[in-house]
Amino acid sequence: MTREALLNTPEPFTAPCVHCGRTTTAPVVVGVTERASGAPMVQYACPQDAARYGAGPSPEDEIS
């Protein structure tokens, strides 16, 4: 392992918010659109707008 590899930190994952359009480093998944071909399209929202899309625990979630 080289010194550069140890000191180099990776870029954080970022995604644009589907509501406000700002890029966030703490994206919350608020929707997934299945497509006929290829991987599903994941929609993200910033933490401030995530509640608008119902992100968070749902009644079906088991709390333990």
Secondary structure, 3 states (H helix, E strand, C coil): CCHHHHHCCCCCCCEECCCCCCEECCCEEEEEECCCCCCCEEEEECCCCHHHHCCCCCCCCCCC
